[in-house]
């Protein structure tokens, strides 16, 4: 085989190896970060729902400080 063909084969092999390695690492990461048991995936019961009643949520409109107000609070 000429040297160019050998270089191309090595490059393709390294590329494929890298893709396989990254895929295996990502699969391991997803598997390891999954739920530990079936109990951890169960949703807690929602009380007072289903009858037109919803939990109270605070009105947060206009309550956020601007960046400069935050900096002033931190510096004072």
CHARMM internal coordinates of N, CA and C (Angstrom, degrees):
IC EDIT
DIST 1 N 1 CA 1.4556
DIST 1 CA 1 C 1.5206
ANGL 1 N 1 CA 1 C 109.59
DIST 1 C 2 N 1.2936
ANGL 1 CA 1 C 2 N 116.39
DIHE 1 N 1 CA 1 C 2 N 138.90
DIST 2 N 2 CA 1.4662
ANGL 1 C 2 N 2 CA 118.39
DIHE 1 CA 1 C 2 N 2 CA 175.21
DIST 2 CA 2 C 1.5350
ANGL 2 N 2 CA 2 C 110.71
DIHE 1 C 2 N 2 CA 2 C -68.41
DIST 2 C 3 N 1.3002
ANGL 2 CA 2 C 3 N 115.73
DIHE 2 N 2 CA 2 C 3 N 160.25
DIST 3 N 3 CA 1.4641
ANGL 2 C 3 N 3 CA 120.99
DIHE 2 CA 2 C 3 N 3 CA -175.84
DIST 3 CA 3 C 1.5268
ANGL 3 N 3 CA 3 C 112.17
DIHE 2 C 3 N 3 CA 3 C -62.28
DIST 3 C 4 N 1.3344
ANGL 3 CA 3 C 4 N 117.34
DIHE 3 N 3 CA 3 C 4 N -35.43
DIST 4 N 4 CA 1.4685
ANGL 3 C 4 N 4 CA 119.64
DIHE 3 CA 3 C 4 N 4 CA 179.64
DIST 4 CA 4 C 1.5216
ANGL 4 N 4 CA 4 C 111.72
DIHE 3 C 4 N 4 CA 4 C -62.46
DIST 4 C 5 N 1.3196
ANGL 4 CA 4 C 5 N 117.31
DIHE 4 N 4 CA 4 C 5 N -39.13
DIST 5 N 5 CA 1.4633
ANGL 4 C 5 N 5 CA 120.94
DIHE 4 CA 4 C 5 N 5 CA 179.56
DIST 5 CA 5 C 1.5306
ANGL 5 N 5 CA 5 C 110.67
DIHE 4 C 5 N 5 CA 5 C -67.36
DIST 5 C 6 N 1.3201
ANGL 5 CA 5 C 6 N 116.51
DIHE 5 N 5 CA 5 C 6 N -38.28
DIST 6 N 6 CA 1.4664
ANGL 5 C 6 N 6 CA 120.45
DIHE 5 CA 5 C 6 N 6 CA 178.02
DIST 6 CA 6 C 1.5307
ANGL 6 N 6 CA 6 C 109.88
DIHE 5 C 6 N 6 CA 6 C -65.41
DIST 6 C 7 N 1.3329
ANGL 6 CA 6 C 7 N 116.38
DIHE 6 N 6 CA 6 C 7 N -44.78
DIST 7 N 7 CA 1.4639
ANGL 6 C 7 N 7 CA 120.18
DIHE 6 CA 6 C 7 N 7 CA 178.47
DIST 7 CA 7 C 1.5262
ANGL 7 N 7 CA 7 C 111.55
DIHE 6 C 7 N 7 CA 7 C -60.82
DIST 7 C 8 N 1.3236
ANGL 7 CA 7 C 8 N 116.80
DIHE 7 N 7 CA 7 C 8 N -41.42
DIST 8 N 8 CA 1.4574
ANGL 7 C 8 N 8 CA 120.70
DIHE 7 CA 7 C 8 N 8 CA 178.80
DIST 8 CA 8 C 1.5253
ANGL 8 N 8 CA 8 C 111.07
DIHE 7 C 8 N 8 CA 8 C -65.02
DIST 8 C 9 N 1.3280
ANGL 8 CA 8 C 9 N 116.98
DIHE 8 N 8 CA 8 C 9 N -41.82
DIST 9 N 9 CA 1.4644
ANGL 8 C 9 N 9 CA 120.66
DIHE 8 CA 8 C 9 N 9 CA 179.86
DIST 9 CA 9 C 1.5300
ANGL 9 N 9 CA 9 C 110.88
DIHE 8 C 9 N 9 CA 9 C -64.21
DIST 9 C 10 N 1.3194
ANGL 9 CA 9 C 10 N 117.22
DIHE 9 N 9 CA 9 C 10 N -41.57
DIST 10 N 10 CA 1.4668
ANGL 9 C 10 N 10 CA 120.82
DIHE 9 CA 9 C 10 N 10 CA 178.85
DIST 10 CA 10 C 1.5274
ANGL 10 N 10 CA 10 C 110.38
DIHE 9 C 10 N 10 CA 10 C -66.09
DIST 10 C 11 N 1.3209
ANGL 10 CA 10 C 11 N 117.20
DIHE 10 N 10 CA 10 C 11 N -41.38
DIST 11 N 11 CA 1.4631
ANGL 10 C 11 N 11 CA 121.01
DIHE 10 CA 10 C 11 N 11 CA 179.29
DIST 11 CA 11 C 1.5240
ANGL 11 N 11 CA 11 C 111.08
DIHE 10 C 11 N 11 CA 11 C -63.09
DIST 11 C 12 N 1.3220
ANGL 11 CA 11 C 12 N 117.19
DIHE 11 N 11 CA 11 C 12 N -45.61
DIST 12 N 12 CA 1.4630
ANGL 11 C 12 N 12 CA 121.01
DIHE 11 CA 11 C 12 N 12 CA 179.38
DIST 12 CA 12 C 1.5253
ANGL 12 N 12 CA 12 C 110.26
DIHE 11 C 12 N 12 CA 12 C -64.77
DIST 12 C 13 N 1.3291
ANGL 12 CA 12 C 13 N 117.40
DIHE 12 N 12 CA 12 C 13 N -41.49
DIST 13 N 13 CA 1.4630
ANGL 12 C 13 N 13 CA 120.61
DIHE 12 CA 12 C 13 N 13 CA 179.86
DIST 13 CA 13 C 1.5316
ANGL 13 N 13 CA 13 C 110.85
DIHE 12 C 13 N 13 CA 13 C -63.38
DIST 13 C 14 N 1.3186
ANGL 13 CA 13 C 14 N 117.88
DIHE 13 N 13 CA 13 C 14 N -42.76
DIST 14 N 14 CA 1.4623
ANGL 13 C 14 N 14 CA 120.77
DIHE 13 CA 13 C 14 N 14 CA 178.29
DIST 14 CA 14 C 1.5281
ANGL 14 N 14 CA 14 C 111.53
DIHE 13 C 14 N 14 CA 14 C -66.08
DIST 14 C 15 N 1.3278
ANGL 14 CA 14 C 15 N 116.78
DIHE 14 N 14 CA 14 C 15 N -38.13
DIST 15 N 15 CA 1.4575
ANGL 14 C 15 N 15 CA 120.68
DIHE 14 CA 14 C 15 N 15 CA 178.07
DIST 15 CA 15 C 1.5259
ANGL 15 N 15 CA 15 C 110.70
DIHE 14 C 15 N 15 CA 15 C -63.62
DIST 15 C 16 N 1.3182
ANGL 15 CA 15 C 16 N 117.12
DIHE 15 N 15 CA 15 C 16 N -47.53
DIST 16 N 16 CA 1.4651
ANGL 15 C 16 N 16 CA 121.56
DIHE 15 CA 15 C 16 N 16 CA 179.56
DIST 16 CA 16 C 1.5257
ANGL 16 N 16 CA 16 C 110.17
DIHE 15 C 16 N 16 CA 16 C -63.52
DIST 16 C 17 N 1.3258
ANGL 16 CA 16 C 17 N 117.56
DIHE 16 N 16 CA 16 C 17 N -42.51
DIST 17 N 17 CA 1.4622
ANGL 16 C 17 N 17 CA 121.49
DIHE 16 CA 16 C 17 N 17 CA 178.43
DIST 17 CA 17 C 1.5269
ANGL 17 N 17 CA 17 C 110.75
DIHE 16 C 17 N 17 CA 17 C -60.34
DIST 17 C 18 N 1.3331
ANGL 17 CA 17 C 18 N 116.90
DIHE 17 N 17 CA 17 C 18 N -42.25
DIST 18 N 18 CA 1.4591
ANGL 17 C 18 N 18 CA 121.02
DIHE 17 CA 17 C 18 N 18 CA 179.96
DIST 18 CA 18 C 1.5269
ANGL 18 N 18 CA 18 C 111.11
DIHE 17 C 18 N 18 CA 18 C -64.41
DIST 18 C 19 N 1.3234
ANGL 18 CA 18 C 19 N 117.17
DIHE 18 N 18 CA 18 C 19 N -43.87
DIST 19 N 19 CA 1.4646
ANGL 18 C 19 N 19 CA 120.76
DIHE 18 CA 18 C 19 N 19 CA 179.18
DIST 19 CA 19 C 1.5305
ANGL 19 N 19 CA 19 C 110.44
DIHE 18 C 19 N 19 CA 19 C -62.65
DIST 19 C 20 N 1.3220
ANGL 19 CA 19 C 20 N 117.45
DIHE 19 N 19 CA 19 C 20 N -43.34
DIST 20 N 20 CA 1.4678
ANGL 19 C 20 N 20 CA 121.24
DIHE 19 CA 19 C 20 N 20 CA 179.30
DIST 20 CA 20 C 1.5227
ANGL 20 N 20 CA 20 C 110.15
DIHE 19 C 20 N 20 CA 20 C -64.06
DIST 20 C 21 N 1.3206
ANGL 20 CA 20 C 21 N 117.62
DIHE 20 N 20 CA 20 C 21 N -42.28
DIST 21 N 21 CA 1.4577
ANGL 20 C 21 N 21 CA 121.40
DIHE 20 CA 20 C 21 N 21 CA 179.88
DIST 21 CA 21 C 1.5307
ANGL 21 N 21 CA 21 C 111.25
DIHE 20 C 21 N 21 CA 21 C -63.35
DIST 21 C 22 N 1.3183
ANGL 21 CA 21 C 22 N 117.37
DIHE 21 N 21 CA 21 C 22 N -43.69
DIST 22 N 22 CA 1.4645
ANGL 21 C 22 N 22 CA 120.91
DIHE 21 CA 21 C 22 N 22 CA 178.71
DIST 22 CA 22 C 1.5221
ANGL 22 N 22 CA 22 C 110.38
DIHE 21 C 22 N 22 CA 22 C -64.03
DIST 22 C 23 N 1.3383
ANGL 22 CA 22 C 23 N 116.88
DIHE 22 N 22 CA 22 C 23 N -41.65
DIST 23 N 23 CA 1.4647
ANGL 22 C 23 N 23 CA 120.73
DIHE 22 CA 22 C 23 N 23 CA 179.56
DIST 23 CA 23 C 1.5240
ANGL 23 N 23 CA 23 C 111.17
DIHE 22 C 23 N 23 CA 23 C -63.44
DIST 23 C 24 N 1.3132
ANGL 23 CA 23 C 24 N 117.42
DIHE 23 N 23 CA 23 C 24 N -42.76
DIST 24 N 24 CA 1.4619
ANGL 23 C 24 N 24 CA 120.55
DIHE 23 CA 23 C 24 N 24 CA 178.37
DIST 24 CA 24 C 1.5267
ANGL 24 N 24 CA 24 C 111.38
DIHE 23 C 24 N 24 CA 24 C -65.01
DIST 24 C 25 N 1.3168
ANGL 24 CA 24 C 25 N 117.18
DIHE 24 N 24 CA 24 C 25 N -40.49
DIST 25 N 25 CA 1.4597
ANGL 24 C 25 N 25 CA 120.70
DIHE 24 CA 24 C 25 N 25 CA 178.61
DIST 25 CA 25 C 1.5241
ANGL 25 N 25 CA 25 C 110.93
DIHE 24 C 25 N 25 CA 25 C -63.09
DIST 25 C 26 N 1.3431
ANGL 25 CA 25 C 26 N 116.91
DIHE 25 N 25 CA 25 C 26 N -43.36
DIST 26 N 26 CA 1.4591
ANGL 25 C 26 N 26 CA 120.20
DIHE 25 CA 25 C 26 N 26 CA 179.31
DIST 26 CA 26 C 1.5256
ANGL 26 N 26 CA 26 C 111.10
DIHE 25 C 26 N 26 CA 26 C -65.70
DIST 26 C 27 N 1.3270
ANGL 26 CA 26 C 27 N 117.60
DIHE 26 N 26 CA 26 C 27 N -39.39
DIST 27 N 27 CA 1.4656
ANGL 26 C 27 N 27 CA 120.60
DIHE 26 CA 26 C 27 N 27 CA 178.58
DIST 27 CA 27 C 1.5264
ANGL 27 N 27 CA 27 C 110.48
DIHE 26 C 27 N 27 CA 27 C -64.65
DIST 27 C 28 N 1.3190
ANGL 27 CA 27 C 28 N 117.53
DIHE 27 N 27 CA 27 C 28 N -40.64
DIST 28 N 28 CA 1.4602
ANGL 27 C 28 N 28 CA 121.35
DIHE 27 CA 27 C 28 N 28 CA 177.53
DIST 28 CA 28 C 1.5216
ANGL 28 N 28 CA 28 C 110.94
DIHE 27 C 28 N 28 CA 28 C -64.48
DIST 28 C 29 N 1.3237
ANGL 28 CA 28 C 29 N 116.36
DIHE 28 N 28 CA 28 C 29 N -40.01
DIST 29 N 29 CA 1.4541
ANGL 28 C 29 N 29 CA 121.29
DIHE 28 CA 28 C 29 N 29 CA 179.42
DIST 29 CA 29 C 1.5313
ANGL 29 N 29 CA 29 C 110.58
DIHE 28 C 29 N 29 CA 29 C -63.51
DIST 29 C 30 N 1.3287
ANGL 29 CA 29 C 30 N 117.10
DIHE 29 N 29 CA 29 C 30 N -45.90
DIST 30 N 30 CA 1.4618
ANGL 29 C 30 N 30 CA 120.90
DIHE 29 CA 29 C 30 N 30 CA 179.36
DIST 30 CA 30 C 1.5204
ANGL 30 N 30 CA 30 C 110.38
DIHE 29 C 30 N 30 CA 30 C -64.45
DIST 30 C 31 N 1.3143
ANGL 30 CA 30 C 31 N 116.87
DIHE 30 N 30 CA 30 C 31 N -41.88
DIST 31 N 31 CA 1.4598
ANGL 30 C 31 N 31 CA 120.62
DIHE 30 CA 30 C 31 N 31 CA 179.92
DIST 31 CA 31 C 1.5242
ANGL 31 N 31 CA 31 C 110.85
DIHE 30 C 31 N 31 CA 31 C -63.93
DIST 31 C 32 N 1.3400
ANGL 31 CA 31 C 32 N 116.70
DIHE 31 N 31 CA 31 C 32 N -42.32
DIST 32 N 32 CA 1.4609
ANGL 31 C 32 N 32 CA 120.81
DIHE 31 CA 31 C 32 N 32 CA -176.92
DIST 32 CA 32 C 1.5271
ANGL 32 N 32 CA 32 C 111.90
DIHE 31 C 32 N 32 CA 32 C -71.98
DIST 32 C 33 N 1.3257
ANGL 32 CA 32 C 33 N 118.33
DIHE 32 N 32 CA 32 C 33 N -28.22
DIST 33 N 33 CA 1.4593
ANGL 32 C 33 N 33 CA 119.89
DIHE 32 CA 32 C 33 N 33 CA -177.89
DIST 33 CA 33 C 1.5197
ANGL 33 N 33 CA 33 C 112.40
DIHE 32 C 33 N 33 CA 33 C -93.60
DIST 33 C 34 N 1.3142
ANGL 33 CA 33 C 34 N 117.65
DIHE 33 N 33 CA 33 C 34 N 5.86
DIST 34 N 34 CA 1.4591
ANGL 33 C 34 N 34 CA 121.33
DIHE 33 CA 33 C 34 N 34 CA 179.64
DIST 34 CA 34 C 1.5071
ANGL 34 N 34 CA 34 C 111.68
DIHE 33 C 34 N 34 CA 34 C -74.12
DIST 34 C 35 N 1.3281
ANGL 34 CA 34 C 35 N 116.39
DIHE 34 N 34 CA 34 C 35 N 179.03
DIST 35 N 35 CA 1.4651
ANGL 34 C 35 N 35 CA 119.47
DIHE 34 CA 34 C 35 N 35 CA 179.95
DIST 35 CA 35 C 1.5219
ANGL 35 N 35 CA 35 C 111.45
DIHE 34 C 35 N 35 CA 35 C -65.27
DIST 35 C 36 N 1.3220
ANGL 35 CA 35 C 36 N 115.38
DIHE 35 N 35 CA 35 C 36 N 144.09
DIST 36 N 36 CA 1.4676
ANGL 35 C 36 N 36 CA 120.73
DIHE 35 CA 35 C 36 N 36 CA -177.63
DIST 36 CA 36 C 1.5230
ANGL 36 N 36 CA 36 C 111.71
DIHE 35 C 36 N 36 CA 36 C -75.42
DIST 36 C 37 N 1.3213
ANGL 36 CA 36 C 37 N 115.98
DIHE 36 N 36 CA 36 C 37 N -34.82
DIST 37 N 37 CA 1.4558
ANGL 36 C 37 N 37 CA 119.56
DIHE 36 CA 36 C 37 N 37 CA -179.10
DIST 37 CA 37 C 1.5155
ANGL 37 N 37 CA 37 C 108.85
DIHE 36 C 37 N 37 CA 37 C -152.99
DIST 37 C 38 N 1.3088
ANGL 37 CA 37 C 38 N 115.60
DIHE 37 N 37 CA 37 C 38 N 173.69
DIST 38 N 38 CA 1.4574
ANGL 37 C 38 N 38 CA 119.57
DIHE 37 CA 37 C 38 N 38 CA -179.85
DIST 38 CA 38 C 1.5213
ANGL 38 N 38 CA 38 C 111.34
DIHE 37 C 38 N 38 CA 38 C -67.06
DIST 38 C 39 N 1.3184
ANGL 38 CA 38 C 39 N 117.48
DIHE 38 N 38 CA 38 C 39 N -32.54
DIST 39 N 39 CA 1.4533
ANGL 38 C 39 N 39 CA 120.35
DIHE 38 CA 38 C 39 N 39 CA -178.53
DIST 39 CA 39 C 1.5272
ANGL 39 N 39 CA 39 C 111.83
DIHE 38 C 39 N 39 CA 39 C -62.71
DIST 39 C 40 N 1.3246
ANGL 39 CA 39 C 40 N 117.53
DIHE 39 N 39 CA 39 C 40 N -32.24
DIST 40 N 40 CA 1.4567
ANGL 39 C 40 N 40 CA 119.56
DIHE 39 CA 39 C 40 N 40 CA -176.72
DIST 40 CA 40 C 1.5200
ANGL 40 N 40 CA 40 C 112.26
DIHE 39 C 40 N 40 CA 40 C -73.49
DIST 40 C 41 N 1.3353
ANGL 40 CA 40 C 41 N 118.51
DIHE 40 N 40 CA 40 C 41 N -14.08
DIST 41 N 41 CA 1.4561
ANGL 40 C 41 N 41 CA 120.37
DIHE 40 CA 40 C 41 N 41 CA -179.60
DIST 41 CA 41 C 1.5205
ANGL 41 N 41 CA 41 C 112.54
DIHE 40 C 41 N 41 CA 41 C -95.48
DIST 41 C 42 N 1.3348
ANGL 41 CA 41 C 42 N 117.78
DIHE 41 N 41 CA 41 C 42 N -6.71
DIST 42 N 42 CA 1.4558
ANGL 41 C 42 N 42 CA 119.99
DIHE 41 CA 41 C 42 N 42 CA -178.95
DIST 42 CA 42 C 1.5265
ANGL 42 N 42 CA 42 C 110.43
DIHE 41 C 42 N 42 CA 42 C -74.67
DIST 42 C 43 N 1.3194
ANGL 42 CA 42 C 43 N 115.41
DIHE 42 N 42 CA 42 C 43 N 141.02
DIST 43 N 43 CA 1.4590
ANGL 42 C 43 N 43 CA 120.82
DIHE 42 CA 42 C 43 N 43 CA 178.86
DIST 43 CA 43 C 1.5285
ANGL 43 N 43 CA 43 C 109.70
DIHE 42 C 43 N 43 CA 43 C -83.79
DIST 43 C 44 N 1.3205
ANGL 43 CA 43 C 44 N 117.77
DIHE 43 N 43 CA 43 C 44 N 141.56
DIST 44 N 44 CA 1.4639
ANGL 43 C 44 N 44 CA 118.82
DIHE 43 CA 43 C 44 N 44 CA 175.70
DIST 44 CA 44 C 1.5310
ANGL 44 N 44 CA 44 C 109.79
DIHE 43 C 44 N 44 CA 44 C -68.84
DIST 44 C 45 N 1.3196
ANGL 44 CA 44 C 45 N 118.05
DIHE 44 N 44 CA 44 C 45 N 153.06
DIST 45 N 45 CA 1.4680
ANGL 44 C 45 N 45 CA 119.42
DIHE 44 CA 44 C 45 N 45 CA 179.80
DIST 45 CA 45 C 1.5253
ANGL 45 N 45 CA 45 C 110.86
DIHE 44 C 45 N 45 CA 45 C -66.81
DIST 45 C 46 N 1.3230
ANGL 45 CA 45 C 46 N 115.43
DIHE 45 N 45 CA 45 C 46 N 138.09
DIST 46 N 46 CA 1.4594
ANGL 45 C 46 N 46 CA 120.25
DIHE 45 CA 45 C 46 N 46 CA 179.07
DIST 46 CA 46 C 1.5184
ANGL 46 N 46 CA 46 C 108.44
DIHE 45 C 46 N 46 CA 46 C -93.60
DIST 46 C 47 N 1.3107
ANGL 46 CA 46 C 47 N 116.41
DIHE 46 N 46 CA 46 C 47 N 115.32
DIST 47 N 47 CA 1.4580
ANGL 46 C 47 N 47 CA 121.13
DIHE 46 CA 46 C 47 N 47 CA -177.80
DIST 47 CA 47 C 1.5256
ANGL 47 N 47 CA 47 C 109.69
DIHE 46 C 47 N 47 CA 47 C -87.77
DIST 47 C 48 N 1.3211
ANGL 47 CA 47 C 48 N 115.67
DIHE 47 N 47 CA 47 C 48 N 144.34
DIST 48 N 48 CA 1.4638
ANGL 47 C 48 N 48 CA 123.50
DIHE 47 CA 47 C 48 N 48 CA 177.44
DIST 48 CA 48 C 1.5240
ANGL 48 N 48 CA 48 C 112.77
DIHE 47 C 48 N 48 CA 48 C 65.95
DIST 48 C 49 N 1.2987
ANGL 48 CA 48 C 49 N 118.85
DIHE 48 N 48 CA 48 C 49 N 18.88
DIST 49 N 49 CA 1.4522
ANGL 48 C 49 N 49 CA 121.01
DIHE 48 CA 48 C 49 N 49 CA 178.02
DIST 49 CA 49 C 1.5198
ANGL 49 N 49 CA 49 C 108.25
DIHE 48 C 49 N 49 CA 49 C -103.90
DIST 49 C 50 N 1.3061
ANGL 49 CA 49 C 50 N 116.04
DIHE 49 N 49 CA 49 C 50 N 152.14
DIST 50 N 50 CA 1.4477
ANGL 49 C 50 N 50 CA 121.12
DIHE 49 CA 49 C 50 N 50 CA 177.77
DIST 50 CA 50 C 1.5080
ANGL 50 N 50 CA 50 C 113.24
DIHE 49 C 50 N 50 CA 50 C 97.42
DIST 50 C 51 N 1.3324
ANGL 50 CA 50 C 51 N 117.85
DIHE 50 N 50 CA 50 C 51 N -5.40
DIST 51 N 51 CA 1.4588
ANGL 50 C 51 N 51 CA 121.27
DIHE 50 CA 50 C 51 N 51 CA 179.57
DIST 51 CA 51 C 1.5221
ANGL 51 N 51 CA 51 C 110.55
DIHE 50 C 51 N 51 CA 51 C -122.27
DIST 51 C 52 N 1.3314
ANGL 51 CA 51 C 52 N 116.52
DIHE 51 N 51 CA 51 C 52 N 28.12
DIST 52 N 52 CA 1.4543
ANGL 51 C 52 N 52 CA 120.17
DIHE 51 CA 51 C 52 N 52 CA -179.90
DIST 52 CA 52 C 1.5106
ANGL 52 N 52 CA 52 C 113.91
DIHE 51 C 52 N 52 CA 52 C 79.65
DIST 52 C 53 N 1.3182
ANGL 52 CA 52 C 53 N 117.89
DIHE 52 N 52 CA 52 C 53 N 6.24
DIST 53 N 53 CA 1.4604
ANGL 52 C 53 N 53 CA 121.22
DIHE 52 CA 52 C 53 N 53 CA -179.99
DIST 53 CA 53 C 1.5246
ANGL 53 N 53 CA 53 C 108.95
DIHE 52 C 53 N 53 CA 53 C -106.89
DIST 53 C 54 N 1.2941
ANGL 53 CA 53 C 54 N 115.70
DIHE 53 N 53 CA 53 C 54 N 134.86
DIST 54 N 54 CA 1.4525
ANGL 53 C 54 N 54 CA 120.73
DIHE 53 CA 53 C 54 N 54 CA 179.84
DIST 54 CA 54 C 1.5198
ANGL 54 N 54 CA 54 C 108.93
DIHE 53 C 54 N 54 CA 54 C -126.15
DIST 54 C 55 N 1.3194
ANGL 54 CA 54 C 55 N 117.54
DIHE 54 N 54 CA 54 C 55 N 152.88
DIST 55 N 55 CA 1.4634
ANGL 54 C 55 N 55 CA 119.15
DIHE 54 CA 54 C 55 N 55 CA 179.82
DIST 55 CA 55 C 1.5255
ANGL 55 N 55 CA 55 C 111.19
DIHE 54 C 55 N 55 CA 55 C -63.41
DIST 55 C 56 N 1.3119
ANGL 55 CA 55 C 56 N 115.32
DIHE 55 N 55 CA 55 C 56 N 149.53
DIST 56 N 56 CA 1.4569
ANGL 55 C 56 N 56 CA 120.41
DIHE 55 CA 55 C 56 N 56 CA 179.31
DIST 56 CA 56 C 1.5238
ANGL 56 N 56 CA 56 C 109.57
DIHE 55 C 56 N 56 CA 56 C -69.32
DIST 56 C 57 N 1.3165
ANGL 56 CA 56 C 57 N 115.94
DIHE 56 N 56 CA 56 C 57 N 132.38
DIST 57 N 57 CA 1.4604
ANGL 56 C 57 N 57 CA 120.57
DIHE 56 CA 56 C 57 N 57 CA 175.80
DIST 57 CA 57 C 1.5178
ANGL 57 N 57 CA 57 C 107.48
DIHE 56 C 57 N 57 CA 57 C -122.00
DIST 57 C 58 N 1.3163
ANGL 57 CA 57 C 58 N 117.45
DIHE 57 N 57 CA 57 C 58 N 133.25
DIST 58 N 58 CA 1.4620
ANGL 57 C 58 N 58 CA 119.23
DIHE 57 CA 57 C 58 N 58 CA -179.62
DIST 58 CA 58 C 1.5283
ANGL 58 N 58 CA 58 C 111.07
DIHE 57 C 58 N 58 CA 58 C -69.12
DIST 58 C 59 N 1.3174
ANGL 58 CA 58 C 59 N 116.36
DIHE 58 N 58 CA 58 C 59 N 149.01
DIST 59 N 59 CA 1.4567
ANGL 58 C 59 N 59 CA 121.73
DIHE 58 CA 58 C 59 N 59 CA 177.10
DIST 59 CA 59 C 1.5234
ANGL 59 N 59 CA 59 C 107.62
DIHE 58 C 59 N 59 CA 59 C -84.64
DIST 59 C 60 N 1.3085
ANGL 59 CA 59 C 60 N 116.79
DIHE 59 N 59 CA 59 C 60 N 110.00
DIST 60 N 60 CA 1.4618
ANGL 59 C 60 N 60 CA 121.12
DIHE 59 CA 59 C 60 N 60 CA -175.08
DIST 60 CA 60 C 1.5197
ANGL 60 N 60 CA 60 C 112.72
DIHE 59 C 60 N 60 CA 60 C -99.51
DIST 60 C 61 N 1.3290
ANGL 60 CA 60 C 61 N 117.61
DIHE 60 N 60 CA 60 C 61 N 6.45
DIST 61 N 61 CA 1.4638
ANGL 60 C 61 N 61 CA 119.25
DIHE 60 CA 60 C 61 N 61 CA -178.49
DIST 61 CA 61 C 1.5217
ANGL 61 N 61 CA 61 C 110.34
DIHE 60 C 61 N 61 CA 61 C -67.11
DIST 61 C 62 N 1.3230
ANGL 61 CA 61 C 62 N 116.06
DIHE 61 N 61 CA 61 C 62 N 129.39
DIST 62 N 62 CA 1.4483
ANGL 61 C 62 N 62 CA 121.44
DIHE 61 CA 61 C 62 N 62 CA 176.95
DIST 62 CA 62 C 1.5122
ANGL 62 N 62 CA 62 C 114.84
DIHE 61 C 62 N 62 CA 62 C 77.59
DIST 62 C 63 N 1.3181
ANGL 62 CA 62 C 63 N 118.42
DIHE 62 N 62 CA 62 C 63 N 5.36
DIST 63 N 63 CA 1.4596
ANGL 62 C 63 N 63 CA 119.85
DIHE 62 CA 62 C 63 N 63 CA -177.40
DIST 63 CA 63 C 1.5273
ANGL 63 N 63 CA 63 C 112.45
DIHE 62 C 63 N 63 CA 63 C -95.24
DIST 63 C 64 N 1.3163
ANGL 63 CA 63 C 64 N 117.23
DIHE 63 N 63 CA 63 C 64 N -10.11
DIST 64 N 64 CA 1.4650
ANGL 63 C 64 N 64 CA 119.37
DIHE 63 CA 63 C 64 N 64 CA -177.63
DIST 64 CA 64 C 1.5253
ANGL 64 N 64 CA 64 C 109.88
DIHE 63 C 64 N 64 CA 64 C -79.29
DIST 64 C 65 N 1.3265
ANGL 64 CA 64 C 65 N 115.19
DIHE 64 N 64 CA 64 C 65 N 140.03
DIST 65 N 65 CA 1.4550
ANGL 64 C 65 N 65 CA 120.22
DIHE 64 CA 64 C 65 N 65 CA 177.01
DIST 65 CA 65 C 1.5263
ANGL 65 N 65 CA 65 C 108.65
DIHE 64 C 65 N 65 CA 65 C -81.70
DIST 65 C 66 N 1.3253
ANGL 65 CA 65 C 66 N 115.13
DIHE 65 N 65 CA 65 C 66 N 152.40
DIST 66 N 66 CA 1.4582
ANGL 65 C 66 N 66 CA 118.61
DIHE 65 CA 65 C 66 N 66 CA 173.77
DIST 66 CA 66 C 1.5269
ANGL 66 N 66 CA 66 C 108.27
DIHE 65 C 66 N 66 CA 66 C -77.56
DIST 66 C 67 N 1.3006
ANGL 66 CA 66 C 67 N 115.63
DIHE 66 N 66 CA 66 C 67 N 168.40
DIST 67 N 67 CA 1.4580
ANGL 66 C 67 N 67 CA 120.28
DIHE 66 CA 66 C 67 N 67 CA -179.98
DIST 67 CA 67 C 1.5134
ANGL 67 N 67 CA 67 C 112.72
DIHE 66 C 67 N 67 CA 67 C -59.49
DIST 67 C 68 N 1.3652
ANGL 67 CA 67 C 68 N 116.02
DIHE 67 N 67 CA 67 C 68 N -39.90
DIST 68 N 68 CA 1.4586
ANGL 67 C 68 N 68 CA 119.07
DIHE 67 CA 67 C 68 N 68 CA -179.20
DIST 68 CA 68 C 1.5200
ANGL 68 N 68 CA 68 C 110.97
DIHE 67 C 68 N 68 CA 68 C -68.58
DIST 68 C 69 N 1.3245
ANGL 68 CA 68 C 69 N 118.00
DIHE 68 N 68 CA 68 C 69 N -34.95
DIST 69 N 69 CA 1.4634
ANGL 68 C 69 N 69 CA 120.54
DIHE 68 CA 68 C 69 N 69 CA 177.02
DIST 69 CA 69 C 1.5231
ANGL 69 N 69 CA 69 C 110.88
DIHE 68 C 69 N 69 CA 69 C -66.55
DIST 69 C 70 N 1.3262
ANGL 69 CA 69 C 70 N 116.43
DIHE 69 N 69 CA 69 C 70 N -38.35
DIST 70 N 70 CA 1.4646
ANGL 69 C 70 N 70 CA 119.99
DIHE 69 CA 69 C 70 N 70 CA 176.84
DIST 70 CA 70 C 1.5235
ANGL 70 N 70 CA 70 C 110.66
DIHE 69 C 70 N 70 CA 70 C -63.86
DIST 70 C 71 N 1.3408
ANGL 70 CA 70 C 71 N 116.48
DIHE 70 N 70 CA 70 C 71 N -43.63
DIST 71 N 71 CA 1.4677
ANGL 70 C 71 N 71 CA 120.19
DIHE 70 CA 70 C 71 N 71 CA 179.86
DIST 71 CA 71 C 1.5294
ANGL 71 N 71 CA 71 C 109.73
DIHE 70 C 71 N 71 CA 71 C -63.40
DIST 71 C 72 N 1.3393
ANGL 71 CA 71 C 72 N 117.03
DIHE 71 N 71 CA 71 C 72 N -41.92
DIST 72 N 72 CA 1.4596
ANGL 71 C 72 N 72 CA 120.20
DIHE 71 CA 71 C 72 N 72 CA 177.78
DIST 72 CA 72 C 1.5131
ANGL 72 N 72 CA 72 C 112.16
DIHE 71 C 72 N 72 CA 72 C -62.05
DIST 72 C 73 N 1.3297
ANGL 72 CA 72 C 73 N 116.86
DIHE 72 N 72 CA 72 C 73 N -38.05
DIST 73 N 73 CA 1.4621
ANGL 72 C 73 N 73 CA 120.50
DIHE 72 CA 72 C 73 N 73 CA 178.18
DIST 73 CA 73 C 1.5212
ANGL 73 N 73 CA 73 C 110.63
DIHE 72 C 73 N 73 CA 73 C -66.13
DIST 73 C 74 N 1.3242
ANGL 73 CA 73 C 74 N 116.41
DIHE 73 N 73 CA 73 C 74 N -40.93
DIST 74 N 74 CA 1.4591
ANGL 73 C 74 N 74 CA 120.03
DIHE 73 CA 73 C 74 N 74 CA -178.96
DIST 74 CA 74 C 1.5247
ANGL 74 N 74 CA 74 C 111.87
DIHE 73 C 74 N 74 CA 74 C -69.23
DIST 74 C 75 N 1.3321
ANGL 74 CA 74 C 75 N 117.08
DIHE 74 N 74 CA 74 C 75 N -35.37
DIST 75 N 75 CA 1.4594
ANGL 74 C 75 N 75 CA 120.26
DIHE 74 CA 74 C 75 N 75 CA -177.32
DIST 75 CA 75 C 1.5222
ANGL 75 N 75 CA 75 C 112.73
DIHE 74 C 75 N 75 CA 75 C -80.46
DIST 75 C 76 N 1.3169
ANGL 75 CA 75 C 76 N 117.93
DIHE 75 N 75 CA 75 C 76 N -21.84
DIST 76 N 76 CA 1.4705
ANGL 75 C 76 N 76 CA 119.05
DIHE 75 CA 75 C 76 N 76 CA -176.50
DIST 76 CA 76 C 1.5167
ANGL 76 N 76 CA 76 C 111.71
DIHE 75 C 76 N 76 CA 76 C -83.93
END
COOR INIT
IC SEED 1 N 1 CA 1 C
IC BUILD
